[in-house]
Amino acid sequence: MIILFPLVFVIFYGIAFGEVGESSNPIYTVGVLVTGDMGEYTLKFLESLSSSSILNIQIYQDNSTAQEDLSQGKIQAIIVISGNFDQSLTSYHLYPDNPSKWVNVTLLLYIDKGSLIATQIIPPIVERIAASMINMNSEPLTPVHIKFASFIEVKKLSSFELSAPGMFTFASIYIIMIVSQSFTQERESGLLKRVLITPITSAELIVGNVIAYMAVAFMQSAVLFVAIYVIGFRPSINIAHYVVAFVFILIFSISNIGLGLITSAISRTTSIATGISFIFIMPQLFLGTFIAYSLSPTARLASKFIPSYYVTDALKTIFLRGASPISRAILYNLLVATIFSMAILFIGIYLYERQRRI
């Protein structure tokens, strides 16, 4: 613990926040929908957005497709540019001192409700670029107005609500330590040998423990949800969303049980198991719980190999974005999380059984 904990902590903290590997700014994908013809000013506006070091522009042909991608977290914002955008800027440059002759235009800006970072970073960038298009300095009057559509249609989420989905993953991760301590203690005390001389098989013993710890994870998540619901987290979803959310939590508990078995297989005592379990706990905490687009590019790549990332992303898409439980993003995360969890569990069972026979 003295050596491993600070070492692992610093390494994954550095990876997560950019000191290890690339240190460039995160990139946010912004969908752009132009409802009219792309004139000179529209093209310049798009060029200015693209030239930003942290925005990646993706053009959409229809609003429904863009909104679906936003609800699934594939993009972090949508900018709807109306057809009179060019006309508005032209009128301003022709009559800069005569607001009565300006053609007013409104840019609709939808922001990913599941990303606290996106809601704080993207609007100021869009406002700054729009202001530069009309050379606006201190002049309060402008023909271009930005309307935050997503904040008008739904209430603005608090920091607590934005981090709530990650709490479920955060709490479940510590099952790794509980499982590793339990199995190591049973082996260390000789209880496991006495159990195995009974008619029960090793497979039945493992399956029984897996089911028991999945039940623990379910009860833990239920208690956690009641607690955060009382505090103020009230997602606008239906029963199908809750069912799918708890399915993700149960699947994630399987991977944590598997990691607990792996830890127990390479630990001789419960104190050693406690220390080694943090090697599996820390990366999942930093790369797959509360942090999302604030991660460094290196960390975002590394997070794709962490089961907790897919579970947290799915819970965020369900609870905050309100995406359909059978949307492509949810089904993809479910598939990847299941593959990860089953593979880790089988590895854990194999290593534990192998160690037990030695």
C-alpha positions in Angstrom: 0.0 0.0 0.0 2.8 2.4 0.9 4.5 2.0 -2.5 1.7 0.9 -4.9 -1.1 3.3 -3.9 0.7 6.6 -4.4 2.4 5.3 -7.6 -0.8 4.1 -9.2 -2.6 7.2 -8.1 -0.1 9.6 -9.6 0.2 7.6 -12.9 -3.6 7.5 -13.6 -4.1 11.1 -12.4 -1.5 12.1 -14.9 -3.0 10.1 -17.7 -6.5 11.5 -16.9 -5.5 15.1 -16.9 -2.9 15.2 -19.6 0.5 15.1 -17.9 1.2 11.6 -19.3 1.0 11.4 -23.1 -0.7 14.2 -25.0 -1.5 17.4 -23.2 -3.6 19.0 -25.9 -7.1 20.3 -25.3 -10.1 17.9 -25.6 -12.0 18.1 -28.8 -15.8 18.5 -28.8 -17.9 17.5 -31.9 -20.5 20.1 -32.8 -23.2 19.3 -35.3 -24.2 22.2 -37.6 -27.6 22.3 -39.4 -28.0 25.0 -42.1 -31.7 25.5 -42.9 -31.0 27.6 -46.0 -28.3 28.2 -48.6 -24.7 28.5 -47.4 -23.6 32.0 -48.3 -20.4 33.8 -47.8 -20.9 34.6 -44.1 -22.2 31.2 -43.3 -19.1 29.6 -44.8 -16.9 32.0 -42.9 -18.7 31.2 -39.7 -18.2 27.4 -40.2 -14.6 28.0 -41.1 -14.1 30.0 -37.8 -15.7 27.2 -35.9 -13.5 24.6 -37.5 -10.4 26.6 -36.9 -11.0 26.4 -33.1 -8.6 24.0 -31.5 -11.2 22.2 -29.5 -14.2 22.1 -31.9 -14.8 19.5 -34.6 -17.6 20.4 -37.0 -20.0 17.8 -38.4 -22.6 19.0 -41.0 -26.1 17.5 -40.7 -28.9 17.5 -43.4 -31.9 17.1 -41.0 -32.6 18.1 -37.4 -34.0 14.6 -36.4 -30.7 12.9 -37.1 -28.7 15.6 -35.3 -31.0 15.4 -32.3 -30.7 11.7 -32.1 -26.9 11.8 -32.2 -27.0 14.5 -29.4 -29.3 12.4 -27.2 -26.9 9.5 -27.5 -23.8 11.5 -26.8 -22.2 11.2 -30.2 -21.9 14.9 -30.5 -21.8 17.6 -27.8 -23.8 20.4 -29.3 -25.9 21.4 -32.3 -25.9 24.8 -33.9 -28.9 25.6 -36.2 -28.2 28.4 -38.6 -31.3 29.8 -40.3 -31.4 30.8 -43.9 -31.3 34.6 -43.3 -28.0 34.4 -41.4 -26.1 35.9 -44.5 -28.8 38.5 -45.0 -28.5 39.6 -41.4 -24.8 40.0 -41.5 -25.0 41.8 -44.8 -27.5 44.3 -43.5 -25.3 44.9 -40.5 -22.2 45.7 -42.6 -24.2 47.9 -44.9 -25.8 49.9 -42.1 -23.6 49.4 -39.0 -25.0 52.5 -37.3 -28.6 52.0 -38.2 -30.1 49.1 -36.2 -33.6 49.7 -37.7 -32.3 48.3 -41.1 -30.7 45.2 -39.6 -32.2 41.8 -40.3 -32.2 40.0 -37.0 -31.3 36.3 -36.9 -31.3 33.7 -34.1 -28.9 30.8 -33.9 -30.3 27.9 -32.0 -27.7 26.2 -29.8 -28.4 22.7 -28.3 -25.9 21.5 -25.7 -25.3 18.0 -24.5 -27.1 17.9 -21.1 -25.0 15.0 -20.0 -21.7 16.9 -20.1 -20.9 19.6 -17.5 -17.7 20.5 -19.4 -19.5 21.0 -22.7 -22.1 23.3 -21.2 -19.4 25.5 -19.8 -17.0 25.6 -22.8 -19.0 25.5 -26.0 -21.4 28.5 -25.6 -18.6 31.1 -25.0 -16.7 29.9 -28.0 -19.8 30.1 -30.3 -20.6 33.6 -28.8 -17.1 34.8 -29.4 -17.0 33.6 -33.0 -20.4 35.1 -33.7 -19.3 38.4 -32.3 -16.1 38.4 -34.4 -18.3 38.0 -37.5 -19.8 41.4 -36.9 -16.6 43.0 -35.4 -18.5 43.6 -32.2 -16.4 45.0 -29.3 -18.3 46.9 -26.7 -21.5 47.6 -28.7 -24.4 45.9 -27.0 -26.6 45.9 -30.1 -26.2 43.1 -32.6 -28.4 41.5 -35.3 -27.2 38.0 -34.3 -28.7 36.4 -31.2 -27.9 33.0 -29.7 -30.8 31.0 -28.1 -29.9 28.1 -25.8 -32.6 25.8 -26.9 -31.7 22.9 -24.7 -31.8 25.1 -21.6 -35.2 26.4 -22.5 -36.8 23.0 -23.2 -35.5 21.4 -20.0 -34.3 22.7 -16.7 -30.6 23.4 -16.3 -28.9 20.5 -14.5 -26.8 21.1 -11.4 -23.3 19.7 -10.9 -24.8 17.0 -8.6 -27.3 15.9 -11.2 -24.6 15.8 -13.9 -22.4 13.6 -11.7 -25.2 11.3 -10.4 -24.8 8.6 -13.1 -21.1 8.2 -12.2 -22.0 7.6 -8.6 -23.5 4.2 -9.4 -20.3 3.1 -11.2 -18.2 4.6 -8.5 -19.9 2.7 -5.7 -19.9 -0.6 -7.5 -16.2 -0.5 -8.2 -15.4 -1.2 -4.6 -16.9 -4.7 -4.9 -13.4 -5.6 -6.3 -11.9 -5.0 -2.9 -14.7 -6.8 -1.0 -14.5 -9.9 -3.2 -10.7 -10.1 -3.1 -10.7 -9.8 0.7 -13.5 -12.4 1.1 -11.9 -15.1 -1.1 -8.4 -14.5 0.2 -9.6 -14.7 3.8 -11.5 -17.9 3.2 -8.4 -19.4 1.7 -6.1 -18.0 4.3 -8.3 -19.3 7.2 -8.7 -22.8 5.7 -12.5 -22.3 5.3 -12.3 -22.9 1.6 -10.6 -26.3 2.0 -13.4 -27.4 4.4 -16.1 -26.2 2.0 -14.5 -28.1 -0.9 -14.6 -31.5 0.9 -18.4 -31.2 0.9 -20.4 -32.4 -2.2 -20.3 -28.8 -3.6 -18.2 -28.4 -6.7 -15.9 -25.5 -7.4 -18.2 -24.3 -10.2 -21.2 -24.2 -7.9 -19.1 -22.3 -5.3 -18.0 -19.7 -7.8 -21.5 -19.3 -9.3 -23.0 -19.0 -5.9 -20.6 -16.2 -4.9 -21.2 -14.4 -8.2 -24.9 -14.4 -7.7 -24.5 -13.3 -4.1 -22.3 -10.3 -5.0 -24.6 -9.4 -7.9 -27.4 -9.2 -5.4 -25.2 -7.0 -3.2 -24.5 -4.7 -6.2 -28.2 -4.5 -6.9 -29.1 -3.6 -3.3 -26.3 -1.1 -3.1 -27.5 0.6 -6.3 -31.1 0.7 -5.1 -30.0 2.3 -1.8 -27.8 4.8 -3.7 -30.7 5.7 -6.1 -33.1 6.3 -3.2 -30.5 8.5 -1.5 -29.7 10.7 -4.5 -33.4 10.9 -5.4 -34.1 12.3 -1.9 -31.3 14.8 -2.4 -32.7 16.0 -5.6 -31.8 13.8 -8.6 -35.1 13.3 -10.5 -34.5 12.0 -14.0 -37.4 12.4 -16.5 -37.4 8.8 -17.7 -39.8 5.8 -17.6 -39.6 2.3 -16.1 -37.9 0.8 -19.1 -35.0 3.2 -18.6 -34.6 2.1 -15.0 -34.7 -1.5 -15.9 -31.9 -1.1 -18.5 -29.9 1.0 -16.0 -30.0 -1.7 -13.4 -29.1 -4.3 -16.0 -25.9 -2.3 -16.7 -25.1 -2.1 -13.0 -25.5 -5.9 -12.6 -23.3 -6.6 -15.7 -20.7 -4.2 -14.4 -20.7 -6.0 -11.0 -19.7 -9.2 -12.9 -16.5 -7.6 -14.1 -15.8 -6.3 -10.6 -16.3 -9.8 -9.2 -13.9 -11.1 -11.9 -11.3 -8.5 -11.0 -11.8 -9.4 -7.3 -11.0 -13.1 -8.1 -7.9 -12.1 -10.1 -6.7 -10.0 -7.1 -7.4 -12.9 -4.7 -5.5 -15.3 -7.0 -2.3 -13.2 -6.8 -2.6 -12.3 -3.1 -1.5 -14.4 -0.1 -3.1 -12.4 2.6 -6.1 -10.1 2.9 -3.9 -7.0 3.5 -2.1 -7.7 0.2 -5.4 -8.2 -1.5 -6.6 -4.8 -0.3 -3.5 -3.1 -1.7 -3.5 -4.9 -5.0 -7.2 -4.3 -5.5 -6.5 -0.5 -5.9 -4.5 -1.3 -9.0 -7.8 -2.2 -10.6 -9.9 0.3 -8.7 -7.9 3.5 -9.5 -8.0 3.4 -13.3 -11.7 2.7 -13.3 -12.3 5.6 -11.0 -10.3 8.1 -13.0 -11.1 6.9 -16.5 -14.7 5.6 -16.2 -16.8 7.4 -13.6 -17.3 11.2 -13.3 -14.8 12.4 -15.8 -15.8 12.4 -19.5 -14.8 14.9 -22.1 -12.4 16.7 -19.6 -10.0 13.7 -20.1 -6.8 14.2 -22.1 -6.7 12.5 -25.5 -4.5 9.8 -24.1 -6.9 9.1 -21.3 -9.9 9.1 -23.6 -8.1 6.4 -25.6 -7.2 4.4 -22.5 -10.8 4.7 -21.2 -12.0 2.5 -24.1 -10.3 -0.4 -22.4 -12.1 0.2 -19.1 -15.5 -1.5 -18.4 -16.7 1.4 -16.2 -16.4 3.8 -19.0 -19.1 2.1 -21.1 -21.4 1.7 -18.0 -21.1 5.3 -17.0 -21.6 6.5 -20.6 -24.8 4.4 -20.8 -26.2 5.6 -17.5 -25.5 9.2 -18.5 -27.2 8.6 -21.8 -30.2 7.1 -20.0 -30.6 9.4 -17.0 -29.4 12.8 -18.4 -30.0 12.6 -22.2 -33.2 10.6 -22.0 -32.2 8.4 -25.0 -34.3 5.4 -25.9 -33.2 2.2 -24.0 -32.9 0.5 -27.4 -30.9 3.2 -29.1 -27.7 2.3 -30.8 -25.5 4.0 -28.2 -27.1 2.0 -25.4 -27.0 -1.3 -27.2 -23.4 -0.8 -28.2 -22.4 0.0 -24.6 -24.4 -3.0 -23.4 -22.6 -5.3 -25.8 -19.1 -4.0 -25.0 -19.7 -4.0 -21.2 -21.0 -7.6 -21.4 -18.0 -8.8 -23.4 -15.6 -7.1 -21.0 -17.4 -8.4 -17.9 -17.7 -12.1 -19.1 -14.1 -12.1 -20.3 -12.8 -10.7 -17.0 -14.9 -13.1 -15.0 -13.7 -16.2 -16.9 -10.1 -15.0 -16.5 -10.7 -14.5 -12.8 -12.2 -18.0 -12.3 -9.4 -19.6 -14.2 -6.6 -17.9 -12.2 -8.4 -18.5 -8.9 -8.9 -22.2 -9.7 -5.3 -22.5 -10.8 -4.0 -20.9 -7.7 -6.2 -23.0 -5.4 -4.8 -26.2 -6.8 -1.3 -25.2 -6.1 
